[in-house]
């Protein structure tokens, strides 16, 4: 397919070369023409590496001395107005001289940052999924649309091989390719394309329950030539199973939900709310896949309190700012959940939490915040109570509340996977609480 002409294919856990470009290497008072290659190395964790070569008449010892005296280095690629600070890890004087470095901050753009017809990109560690609609099933292909853009996602040609390797070895691999274009067929400017990619990165990560890598986007002109390419190492989580609200056999939920997510995200205030809450949600979800559910619970409640403020105070005006601050955290959460028609009682299937809160007749918000408080303010709680606390169930309940809060915020009304129903099967979905009331 022509739309995939510039896309990258690489074996699992291998370094991915993003491109080569001419640039200017600035250090020690020098501004030197350089040939630069950008690559993402996946091991031990994903990181962008820049390798370059340049010519200089300086004596090798003088060159190294200048670098040691002034270690501030920067790089600017041809066609870009952006100059980025570097952490130079290796500098070798010679003919030519070479350097190896990492960005202090990114991303770095190669090319003119001009308008383009399409943007091609890669997804790293996105799972196997199926879209079911009108009696038909599409595997690993979906179409996302909002008011301005449309996005097509397809599997890499060797997807099954890649998936098998990831399951056996873990790590990182390119699993899918994607194409972004304007719905009206017009060209898109660089800044709007980058903004849409950032939105997509957060949306797919929220769905996966872990960072879904978005790698090496490239703006392509109507003539098929690359106009610009991004060199960056956007967040991506190692291959692992993570609980989330999205059922992989019902990926049509993503197609149905992207437009609502986009409407919220495109408003600056709600973009800040969503990006921050999703960040804490993913950090907590990562803790839940190991031994850190107690720490994850603290992150979850922080995100819940932020969403509660945004909706109860800023959007619905259900309570004043002063009144909100005077409420116990459990009451803030209780108000939020009640407004969304989410049941306040502890789900019967969470037997540890039910037993823990029975003596004091605690509901879900109260048992969640009490267990969290026992971690943050241990001097106010009996050690024996903390030891008996069902941390995993409390964390899982909190993540469920957070998922529902974010889904309600973006107007999601499709079937979802209820994470509190542990022991279920892939493909088992439920109605959202506000749909069944």
C-alpha beads as a LAMMPS data file, in Angstrom:
LAMMPS data file: protein, C-alpha beads

437 atoms
436 bonds

1 atom types
1 bond types

-500.0 500.0 xlo xhi
-500.0 500.0 ylo yhi
-500.0 500.0 zlo zhi

Masses

1 110.0

Atoms # bond

1 1 1 0.000 0.000 0.000
2 1 1 1.396 3.415 -0.965
3 1 1 0.503 4.834 2.438
4 1 1 3.053 2.478 3.973
5 1 1 5.967 3.275 1.646
6 1 1 8.026 4.990 4.347
7 1 1 7.189 2.753 7.286
8 1 1 9.735 0.793 9.292
9 1 1 9.847 -2.918 9.993
10 1 1 12.292 -4.323 12.537
11 1 1 12.725 -7.544 14.552
12 1 1 11.577 -7.532 18.180
13 1 1 13.899 -5.684 20.569
14 1 1 16.217 -4.556 17.764
15 1 1 17.226 -0.920 17.496
16 1 1 15.126 1.100 15.041
17 1 1 16.848 3.667 12.821
18 1 1 14.618 6.726 12.547
19 1 1 16.597 8.420 9.816
20 1 1 19.691 10.310 8.760
21 1 1 20.036 14.047 8.344
22 1 1 22.530 16.870 8.005
23 1 1 22.770 19.176 10.976
24 1 1 24.872 21.552 13.016
25 1 1 26.672 20.310 16.136
26 1 1 27.257 23.145 18.608
27 1 1 29.785 22.847 21.438
28 1 1 32.714 24.710 22.962
29 1 1 32.093 27.771 20.807
30 1 1 32.060 25.656 17.624
31 1 1 29.236 25.265 15.125
32 1 1 30.211 22.266 13.012
33 1 1 28.423 20.665 10.059
34 1 1 27.570 17.103 10.975
35 1 1 25.970 13.993 9.531
36 1 1 23.566 12.644 12.147
37 1 1 21.707 9.358 12.543
38 1 1 18.823 8.968 14.984
39 1 1 17.959 5.550 16.428
40 1 1 15.742 4.214 19.193
41 1 1 17.312 1.436 21.251
42 1 1 14.797 -0.676 23.164
43 1 1 17.151 -2.268 25.659
44 1 1 17.387 -1.920 28.621
45 1 1 14.600 0.660 28.256
46 1 1 13.600 2.618 25.128
47 1 1 15.878 5.595 24.511
48 1 1 16.808 7.813 21.574
49 1 1 20.461 7.870 20.544
50 1 1 22.047 10.365 18.155
51 1 1 25.283 9.410 16.399
52 1 1 27.125 11.942 14.302
53 1 1 30.350 12.656 12.454
54 1 1 31.992 15.978 11.650
55 1 1 35.209 17.441 10.295
56 1 1 37.393 19.950 12.133
57 1 1 40.917 21.276 11.758
58 1 1 41.450 21.355 15.523
59 1 1 44.046 19.023 16.997
60 1 1 42.347 16.000 18.627
61 1 1 43.673 16.882 22.085
62 1 1 42.523 20.477 21.674
63 1 1 39.080 19.301 20.580
64 1 1 38.654 17.005 23.577
65 1 1 39.956 19.727 25.902
66 1 1 37.409 22.204 24.588
67 1 1 34.645 19.689 25.118
68 1 1 35.709 18.885 28.673
69 1 1 35.905 22.599 29.457
70 1 1 32.425 23.316 28.088
71 1 1 30.201 20.239 28.076
72 1 1 27.153 22.176 26.873
73 1 1 26.340 20.706 23.463
74 1 1 23.366 21.220 21.149
75 1 1 22.139 19.860 17.850
76 1 1 20.053 21.437 15.114
77 1 1 18.972 19.412 12.085
78 1 1 18.803 20.871 8.601
79 1 1 15.438 22.425 7.787
80 1 1 14.385 22.749 11.423
81 1 1 14.419 25.884 13.530
82 1 1 14.691 23.864 16.770
83 1 1 18.013 23.535 18.584
84 1 1 18.057 20.831 21.289
85 1 1 20.446 20.370 24.206
86 1 1 22.425 17.129 24.260
87 1 1 23.968 14.804 26.797
88 1 1 27.116 13.697 24.958
89 1 1 28.200 10.244 26.132
90 1 1 31.079 9.715 23.684
91 1 1 33.311 12.118 21.733
92 1 1 36.131 10.737 19.586
93 1 1 38.520 13.110 17.862
94 1 1 39.843 12.038 14.482
95 1 1 39.148 12.222 10.760
96 1 1 36.243 12.377 10.934
97 1 1 35.453 13.084 14.577
98 1 1 32.382 11.367 15.970
99 1 1 29.963 11.779 18.834
100 1 1 27.222 9.768 20.470
101 1 1 24.571 11.568 22.503
102 1 1 21.076 11.593 23.971
103 1 1 18.619 14.490 24.005
104 1 1 18.094 16.376 27.238
105 1 1 14.580 17.035 26.007
106 1 1 12.733 16.344 22.809
107 1 1 11.506 15.703 20.311
108 1 1 13.903 16.519 17.493
109 1 1 12.533 17.108 14.003
110 1 1 14.309 16.354 10.751
111 1 1 12.969 18.220 7.733
112 1 1 11.167 21.448 7.025
113 1 1 8.249 21.097 9.476
114 1 1 6.079 22.069 6.532
115 1 1 2.531 20.967 5.650
116 1 1 1.980 17.376 4.545
117 1 1 -0.788 15.232 3.064
118 1 1 -0.493 12.271 5.441
119 1 1 1.420 11.288 8.547
120 1 1 2.676 7.728 8.771
121 1 1 3.531 6.334 12.191
122 1 1 4.303 3.111 14.057
123 1 1 2.814 1.554 17.184
124 1 1 5.027 -0.342 19.587
125 1 1 3.615 -3.095 21.828
126 1 1 -0.011 -2.577 20.863
127 1 1 -1.929 -5.813 21.465
128 1 1 -3.782 -8.173 19.175
129 1 1 -7.389 -6.960 18.781
130 1 1 -10.615 -7.572 16.860
131 1 1 -13.293 -5.183 15.644
132 1 1 -16.753 -6.767 15.498
133 1 1 -19.487 -4.969 13.591
134 1 1 -22.504 -5.972 11.474
135 1 1 -21.650 -9.650 11.743
136 1 1 -18.119 -9.101 10.442
137 1 1 -14.817 -9.378 12.283
138 1 1 -11.677 -7.414 11.397
139 1 1 -8.467 -8.388 13.098
140 1 1 -5.963 -5.659 13.944
141 1 1 -7.514 -3.047 11.706
142 1 1 -9.430 -0.060 13.018
143 1 1 -10.491 3.398 11.903
144 1 1 -10.604 6.309 14.330
145 1 1 -12.248 9.615 13.470
146 1 1 -12.889 12.978 15.047
147 1 1 -14.183 16.225 13.543
148 1 1 -10.998 16.968 11.626
149 1 1 -8.891 13.823 11.256
150 1 1 -9.145 10.156 10.399
151 1 1 -6.661 7.503 11.444
152 1 1 -6.213 4.012 10.001
153 1 1 -4.322 1.343 11.959
154 1 1 -3.119 -1.951 10.452
155 1 1 -0.880 -4.792 11.659
156 1 1 2.676 -5.162 10.405
157 1 1 2.942 -7.936 7.778
158 1 1 4.692 -10.328 10.190
159 1 1 2.384 -9.525 13.112
160 1 1 1.858 -13.129 14.257
161 1 1 5.597 -13.747 14.344
162 1 1 6.165 -10.501 16.265
163 1 1 3.409 -11.354 18.736
164 1 1 4.842 -14.827 19.372
165 1 1 8.292 -13.364 20.058
166 1 1 6.880 -10.754 22.424
167 1 1 4.970 -13.411 24.359
168 1 1 8.066 -15.590 24.642
169 1 1 10.738 -12.964 25.249
170 1 1 8.918 -9.792 26.315
171 1 1 10.476 -6.457 25.493
172 1 1 9.488 -4.214 22.609
173 1 1 8.521 -4.467 18.954
174 1 1 6.681 -2.580 16.240
175 1 1 3.282 -4.289 16.058
176 1 1 1.150 -1.931 13.950
177 1 1 1.383 0.822 11.367
178 1 1 -0.887 3.823 11.082
179 1 1 -1.773 6.664 8.754
180 1 1 -3.213 10.046 9.787
181 1 1 -4.922 12.389 7.349
182 1 1 -7.400 15.236 7.325
183 1 1 -10.978 14.209 6.619
184 1 1 -11.440 17.006 4.092
185 1 1 -8.421 15.879 2.074
186 1 1 -6.512 19.125 2.661
187 1 1 -2.902 19.252 3.795
188 1 1 -2.180 19.472 7.514
189 1 1 0.363 21.748 9.149
190 1 1 3.095 20.347 11.370
191 1 1 1.737 21.611 14.687
192 1 1 -1.776 20.202 14.181
193 1 1 -0.341 16.825 13.142
194 1 1 1.867 16.702 16.242
195 1 1 -1.093 17.657 18.443
196 1 1 -3.236 14.864 16.980
197 1 1 -0.445 12.327 17.499
198 1 1 -0.086 13.330 21.158
199 1 1 -3.833 12.888 21.621
200 1 1 -3.728 9.477 19.922
201 1 1 -0.806 8.387 22.102
202 1 1 -2.752 9.151 25.286
203 1 1 -5.974 7.583 23.997
204 1 1 -4.395 4.279 22.946
205 1 1 -2.371 4.136 26.166
206 1 1 -5.513 4.663 28.247
207 1 1 -7.129 1.813 26.311
208 1 1 -4.185 -0.553 26.727
209 1 1 -3.734 0.282 30.413
210 1 1 -0.044 0.906 29.717
211 1 1 1.951 3.229 27.485
212 1 1 1.372 2.296 23.834
213 1 1 4.444 3.440 21.975
214 1 1 3.969 5.843 19.074
215 1 1 7.209 5.818 17.126
216 1 1 8.806 7.609 14.174
217 1 1 5.941 9.639 12.677
218 1 1 6.728 11.034 9.252
219 1 1 4.887 13.750 7.353
220 1 1 4.557 12.784 3.688
221 1 1 3.708 15.164 0.840
222 1 1 1.319 14.566 -2.034
223 1 1 4.339 13.555 -4.152
224 1 1 5.141 10.717 -1.741
225 1 1 8.295 12.361 -0.381
226 1 1 9.000 12.708 3.342
227 1 1 8.560 16.342 4.427
228 1 1 9.537 15.880 8.076
229 1 1 10.212 13.092 10.550
230 1 1 10.151 13.092 14.340
231 1 1 13.082 11.677 16.306
232 1 1 11.872 10.933 19.810
233 1 1 11.318 8.168 22.338
234 1 1 7.687 8.678 23.378
235 1 1 6.693 6.661 26.432
236 1 1 6.118 2.940 25.857
237 1 1 5.656 0.158 28.402
238 1 1 7.383 -3.208 28.152
239 1 1 5.252 -6.053 26.809
240 1 1 3.096 -7.354 29.625
241 1 1 -0.555 -7.984 30.343
242 1 1 -2.332 -5.043 32.010
243 1 1 -5.891 -4.842 33.255
244 1 1 -7.979 -2.105 31.672
245 1 1 -11.511 -1.161 30.642
246 1 1 -10.919 -2.073 26.997
247 1 1 -11.709 -5.611 25.813
248 1 1 -9.405 -6.656 22.954
249 1 1 -12.147 -8.634 21.216
250 1 1 -14.371 -5.559 21.126
251 1 1 -12.053 -2.956 19.640
252 1 1 -15.007 -1.225 17.995
253 1 1 -15.324 0.499 21.373
254 1 1 -12.201 2.484 20.496
255 1 1 -13.693 3.525 17.171
256 1 1 -16.856 4.629 18.973
257 1 1 -15.009 6.439 21.757
258 1 1 -12.295 8.400 19.979
259 1 1 -14.499 11.274 18.855
260 1 1 -15.758 11.975 22.386
261 1 1 -12.231 11.746 23.761
262 1 1 -11.095 14.162 21.064
263 1 1 -13.789 16.724 21.880
264 1 1 -12.606 16.920 25.479
265 1 1 -8.898 16.802 24.640
266 1 1 -9.136 19.670 22.159
267 1 1 -10.144 22.054 24.965
268 1 1 -6.961 23.156 26.807
269 1 1 -8.357 22.800 30.351
270 1 1 -9.726 19.311 29.742
271 1 1 -6.577 18.266 27.929
272 1 1 -4.639 19.051 31.102
273 1 1 -7.149 17.106 33.216
274 1 1 -7.111 14.097 30.901
275 1 1 -3.352 13.980 30.327
276 1 1 -2.576 14.258 34.044
277 1 1 -5.221 11.731 35.131
278 1 1 -4.180 9.239 32.437
279 1 1 -0.533 9.638 33.442
280 1 1 -1.323 8.758 37.076
281 1 1 -3.675 5.985 35.941
282 1 1 -0.921 4.366 33.863
283 1 1 1.665 4.771 36.616
284 1 1 -0.716 3.099 39.045
285 1 1 -1.653 0.358 36.588
286 1 1 2.031 -0.432 36.137
287 1 1 2.442 -0.720 39.901
288 1 1 -0.500 -3.104 39.967
289 1 1 1.215 -5.552 37.612
290 1 1 3.948 -6.117 40.204
291 1 1 4.178 -5.751 43.967
292 1 1 3.429 -2.057 44.187
293 1 1 -0.352 -1.914 44.581
294 1 1 -0.040 0.011 47.856
295 1 1 1.871 2.802 46.120
296 1 1 -0.426 2.527 43.121
297 1 1 -3.428 3.180 45.357
298 1 1 -1.972 6.551 46.370
299 1 1 -1.535 7.536 42.715
300 1 1 -5.067 6.411 41.903
301 1 1 -6.670 8.534 44.585
302 1 1 -4.643 11.566 43.493
303 1 1 -6.050 11.186 39.976
304 1 1 -9.593 10.661 41.281
305 1 1 -9.434 13.828 43.374
306 1 1 -8.285 15.813 40.330
307 1 1 -11.172 14.515 38.192
308 1 1 -13.623 15.143 41.043
309 1 1 -12.504 18.772 41.298
310 1 1 -12.712 19.294 37.528
311 1 1 -16.240 17.964 37.251
312 1 1 -17.870 18.890 40.578
313 1 1 -16.378 22.375 40.875
314 1 1 -15.363 23.517 37.403
315 1 1 -17.949 21.860 35.166
316 1 1 -21.106 20.975 37.093
317 1 1 -20.856 23.654 39.814
318 1 1 -22.207 21.053 42.240
319 1 1 -20.116 22.478 45.052
320 1 1 -17.993 25.585 45.541
321 1 1 -14.218 25.445 45.561
322 1 1 -14.182 26.191 49.291
323 1 1 -16.884 23.644 49.958
324 1 1 -15.038 20.981 47.969
325 1 1 -11.849 21.512 49.976
326 1 1 -13.761 21.077 53.230
327 1 1 -15.108 17.678 52.204
328 1 1 -13.444 14.430 53.225
329 1 1 -11.860 12.655 50.244
330 1 1 -14.481 9.924 50.561
331 1 1 -17.262 12.504 50.243
332 1 1 -15.616 14.085 47.196
333 1 1 -15.466 10.682 45.564
334 1 1 -18.980 9.786 46.695
335 1 1 -20.392 12.933 45.070
336 1 1 -18.550 12.255 41.832
337 1 1 -19.669 8.633 41.583
338 1 1 -23.254 9.439 42.512
339 1 1 -23.454 12.063 39.774
340 1 1 -22.319 9.380 37.292
341 1 1 -24.784 6.742 38.614
342 1 1 -21.929 4.475 39.734
343 1 1 -22.991 2.240 42.666
344 1 1 -21.374 3.254 45.959
345 1 1 -21.554 -0.171 47.582
346 1 1 -18.500 -2.416 47.544
347 1 1 -18.955 -5.024 44.788
348 1 1 -19.903 -8.358 46.440
349 1 1 -17.205 -10.160 44.468
350 1 1 -14.520 -8.140 46.286
351 1 1 -14.854 -10.280 49.398
352 1 1 -11.749 -8.954 51.127
353 1 1 -12.973 -5.348 50.942
354 1 1 -16.498 -6.319 51.985
355 1 1 -15.147 -8.048 55.077
356 1 1 -12.722 -5.198 55.831
357 1 1 -15.448 -2.541 55.756
358 1 1 -18.306 -4.545 57.277
359 1 1 -17.813 -3.606 60.939
360 1 1 -18.145 0.114 60.199
361 1 1 -20.616 -0.263 57.312
362 1 1 -18.180 1.423 54.916
363 1 1 -19.117 1.861 51.277
364 1 1 -16.655 1.791 48.370
365 1 1 -15.428 5.402 48.577
366 1 1 -14.946 5.144 52.347
367 1 1 -13.062 1.844 52.367
368 1 1 -10.871 3.032 49.490
369 1 1 -9.874 6.306 51.145
370 1 1 -9.432 4.715 54.602
371 1 1 -6.961 2.160 53.251
372 1 1 -5.163 4.875 51.293
373 1 1 -5.000 7.059 54.419
374 1 1 -3.482 4.204 56.397
375 1 1 -0.566 4.330 53.945
376 1 1 -0.134 8.101 53.842
377 1 1 -0.871 8.785 57.548
378 1 1 0.209 5.573 59.309
379 1 1 0.448 7.184 62.757
380 1 1 -3.337 7.648 62.765
381 1 1 -4.127 3.998 62.075
382 1 1 -3.589 0.794 64.000
383 1 1 -0.756 -1.301 62.510
384 1 1 -2.878 -4.456 62.719
385 1 1 -5.548 -2.850 60.554
386 1 1 -2.978 -1.890 57.940
387 1 1 -1.616 -5.408 57.853
388 1 1 -5.066 -6.854 57.247
389 1 1 -5.978 -4.350 54.562
390 1 1 -6.777 -6.009 51.194
391 1 1 -4.509 -3.710 49.216
392 1 1 -4.951 -5.382 45.838
393 1 1 -8.742 -5.182 45.965
394 1 1 -8.616 -1.573 47.185
395 1 1 -6.252 -0.628 44.371
396 1 1 -8.377 -2.475 41.799
397 1 1 -11.533 -0.760 43.039
398 1 1 -9.822 2.622 42.796
399 1 1 -8.635 1.943 39.246
400 1 1 -12.164 0.869 38.315
401 1 1 -13.539 4.137 39.714
402 1 1 -10.892 6.076 37.790
403 1 1 -11.602 4.277 34.517
404 1 1 -15.328 4.953 34.899
405 1 1 -14.687 8.588 35.773
406 1 1 -12.598 9.134 32.655
407 1 1 -14.965 7.203 30.394
408 1 1 -17.872 9.296 31.674
409 1 1 -15.855 12.471 31.183
410 1 1 -15.329 11.738 27.477
411 1 1 -18.937 10.655 26.919
412 1 1 -18.153 6.978 26.322
413 1 1 -21.288 4.822 26.075
414 1 1 -20.128 1.540 24.579
415 1 1 -19.668 -1.822 26.296
416 1 1 -16.576 -2.115 28.484
417 1 1 -14.630 -4.684 30.495
418 1 1 -15.273 -4.453 34.248
419 1 1 -11.891 -5.020 35.904
420 1 1 -13.477 -5.893 39.248
421 1 1 -14.829 -9.102 37.683
422 1 1 -11.567 -11.000 38.130
423 1 1 -11.581 -14.464 36.619
424 1 1 -13.618 -13.383 33.595
425 1 1 -12.698 -14.168 30.016
426 1 1 -11.538 -12.150 27.041
427 1 1 -14.608 -10.960 25.189
428 1 1 -16.769 -10.571 28.299
429 1 1 -18.127 -7.017 28.397
430 1 1 -20.766 -5.179 30.417
431 1 1 -22.914 -2.096 30.184
432 1 1 -21.602 1.009 31.873
433 1 1 -23.388 1.888 35.142
434 1 1 -24.988 5.028 33.693
435 1 1 -26.409 2.991 30.798
436 1 1 -28.289 0.565 33.024
437 1 1 -29.935 3.170 35.294

Bonds

1 1 1 2
2 1 2 3
3 1 3 4
4 1 4 5
5 1 5 6
6 1 6 7
7 1 7 8
8 1 8 9
9 1 9 10
10 1 10 11
11 1 11 12
12 1 12 13
13 1 13 14
14 1 14 15
15 1 15 16
16 1 16 17
17 1 17 18
18 1 18 19
19 1 19 20
20 1 20 21
21 1 21 22
22 1 22 23
23 1 23 24
24 1 24 25
25 1 25 26
26 1 26 27
27 1 27 28
28 1 28 29
29 1 29 30
30 1 30 31
31 1 31 32
32 1 32 33
33 1 33 34
34 1 34 35
35 1 35 36
36 1 36 37
37 1 37 38
38 1 38 39
39 1 39 40
40 1 40 41
41 1 41 42
42 1 42 43
43 1 43 44
44 1 44 45
45 1 45 46
46 1 46 47
47 1 47 48
48 1 48 49
49 1 49 50
50 1 50 51
51 1 51 52
52 1 52 53
53 1 53 54
54 1 54 55
55 1 55 56
56 1 56 57
57 1 57 58
58 1 58 59
59 1 59 60
60 1 60 61
61 1 61 62
62 1 62 63
63 1 63 64
64 1 64 65
65 1 65 66
66 1 66 67
67 1 67 68
68 1 68 69
69 1 69 70
70 1 70 71
71 1 71 72
72 1 72 73
73 1 73 74
74 1 74 75
75 1 75 76
76 1 76 77
77 1 77 78
78 1 78 79
79 1 79 80
80 1 80 81
81 1 81 82
82 1 82 83
83 1 83 84
84 1 84 85
85 1 85 86
86 1 86 87
87 1 87 88
88 1 88 89
89 1 89 90
90 1 90 91
91 1 91 92
92 1 92 93
93 1 93 94
94 1 94 95
95 1 95 96
96 1 96 97
97 1 97 98
98 1 98 99
99 1 99 100
100 1 100 101
101 1 101 102
102 1 102 103
103 1 103 104
104 1 104 105
105 1 105 106
106 1 106 107
107 1 107 108
108 1 108 109
109 1 109 110
110 1 110 111
111 1 111 112
112 1 112 113
113 1 113 114
114 1 114 115
115 1 115 116
116 1 116 117
117 1 117 118
118 1 118 119
119 1 119 120
120 1 120 121
121 1 121 122
122 1 122 123
123 1 123 124
124 1 124 125
125 1 125 126
126 1 126 127
127 1 127 128
128 1 128 129
129 1 129 130
130 1 130 131
131 1 131 132
132 1 132 133
133 1 133 134
134 1 134 135
135 1 135 136
136 1 136 137
137 1 137 138
138 1 138 139
139 1 139 140
140 1 140 141
141 1 141 142
142 1 142 143
143 1 143 144
144 1 144 145
145 1 145 146
146 1 146 147
147 1 147 148
148 1 148 149
149 1 149 150
150 1 150 151
151 1 151 152
152 1 152 153
153 1 153 154
154 1 154 155
155 1 155 156
156 1 156 157
157 1 157 158
158 1 158 159
159 1 159 160
160 1 160 161
161 1 161 162
162 1 162 163
163 1 163 164
164 1 164 165
165 1 165 166
166 1 166 167
167 1 167 168
168 1 168 169
169 1 169 170
170 1 170 171
171 1 171 172
172 1 172 173
173 1 173 174
174 1 174 175
175 1 175 176
176 1 176 177
177 1 177 178
178 1 178 179
179 1 179 180
180 1 180 181
181 1 181 182
182 1 182 183
183 1 183 184
184 1 184 185
185 1 185 186
186 1 186 187
187 1 187 188
188 1 188 189
189 1 189 190
190 1 190 191
191 1 191 192
192 1 192 193
193 1 193 194
194 1 194 195
195 1 195 196
196 1 196 197
197 1 197 198
198 1 198 199
199 1 199 200
200 1 200 201
201 1 201 202
202 1 202 203
203 1 203 204
204 1 204 205
205 1 205 206
206 1 206 207
207 1 207 208
208 1 208 209
209 1 209 210
210 1 210 211
211 1 211 212
212 1 212 213
213 1 213 214
214 1 214 215
215 1 215 216
216 1 216 217
217 1 217 218
218 1 218 219
219 1 219 220
220 1 220 221
221 1 221 222
222 1 222 223
223 1 223 224
224 1 224 225
225 1 225 226
226 1 226 227
227 1 227 228
228 1 228 229
229 1 229 230
230 1 230 231
231 1 231 232
232 1 232 233
233 1 233 234
234 1 234 235
235 1 235 236
236 1 236 237
237 1 237 238
238 1 238 239
239 1 239 240
240 1 240 241
241 1 241 242
242 1 242 243
243 1 243 244
244 1 244 245
245 1 245 246
246 1 246 247
247 1 247 248
248 1 248 249
249 1 249 250
250 1 250 251
251 1 251 252
252 1 252 253
253 1 253 254
254 1 254 255
255 1 255 256
256 1 256 257
257 1 257 258
258 1 258 259
259 1 259 260
260 1 260 261
261 1 261 262
262 1 262 263
263 1 263 264
264 1 264 265
265 1 265 266
266 1 266 267
267 1 267 268
268 1 268 269
269 1 269 270
270 1 270 271
271 1 271 272
272 1 272 273
273 1 273 274
274 1 274 275
275 1 275 276
276 1 276 277
277 1 277 278
278 1 278 279
279 1 279 280
280 1 280 281
281 1 281 282
282 1 282 283
283 1 283 284
284 1 284 285
285 1 285 286
286 1 286 287
287 1 287 288
288 1 288 289
289 1 289 290
290 1 290 291
291 1 291 292
292 1 292 293
293 1 293 294
294 1 294 295
295 1 295 296
296 1 296 297
297 1 297 298
298 1 298 299
299 1 299 300
300 1 300 301
301 1 301 302
302 1 302 303
303 1 303 304
304 1 304 305
305 1 305 306
306 1 306 307
307 1 307 308
308 1 308 309
309 1 309 310
310 1 310 311
311 1 311 312
312 1 312 313
313 1 313 314
314 1 314 315
315 1 315 316
316 1 316 317
317 1 317 318
318 1 318 319
319 1 319 320
320 1 320 321
321 1 321 322
322 1 322 323
323 1 323 324
324 1 324 325
325 1 325 326
326 1 326 327
327 1 327 328
328 1 328 329
329 1 329 330
330 1 330 331
331 1 331 332
332 1 332 333
333 1 333 334
334 1 334 335
335 1 335 336
336 1 336 337
337 1 337 338
338 1 338 339
339 1 339 340
340 1 340 341
341 1 341 342
342 1 342 343
343 1 343 344
344 1 344 345
345 1 345 346
346 1 346 347
347 1 347 348
348 1 348 349
349 1 349 350
350 1 350 351
351 1 351 352
352 1 352 353
353 1 353 354
354 1 354 355
355 1 355 356
356 1 356 357
357 1 357 358
358 1 358 359
359 1 359 360
360 1 360 361
361 1 361 362
362 1 362 363
363 1 363 364
364 1 364 365
365 1 365 366
366 1 366 367
367 1 367 368
368 1 368 369
369 1 369 370
370 1 370 371
371 1 371 372
372 1 372 373
373 1 373 374
374 1 374 375
375 1 375 376
376 1 376 377
377 1 377 378
378 1 378 379
379 1 379 380
380 1 380 381
381 1 381 382
382 1 382 383
383 1 383 384
384 1 384 385
385 1 385 386
386 1 386 387
387 1 387 388
388 1 388 389
389 1 389 390
390 1 390 391
391 1 391 392
392 1 392 393
393 1 393 394
394 1 394 395
395 1 395 396
396 1 396 397
397 1 397 398
398 1 398 399
399 1 399 400
400 1 400 401
401 1 401 402
402 1 402 403
403 1 403 404
404 1 404 405
405 1 405 406
406 1 406 407
407 1 407 408
408 1 408 409
409 1 409 410
410 1 410 411
411 1 411 412
412 1 412 413
413 1 413 414
414 1 414 415
415 1 415 416
416 1 416 417
417 1 417 418
418 1 418 419
419 1 419 420
420 1 420 421
421 1 421 422
422 1 422 423
423 1 423 424
424 1 424 425
425 1 425 426
426 1 426 427
427 1 427 428
428 1 428 429
429 1 429 430
430 1 430 431
431 1 431 432
432 1 432 433
433 1 433 434
434 1 434 435
435 1 435 436
436 1 436 437
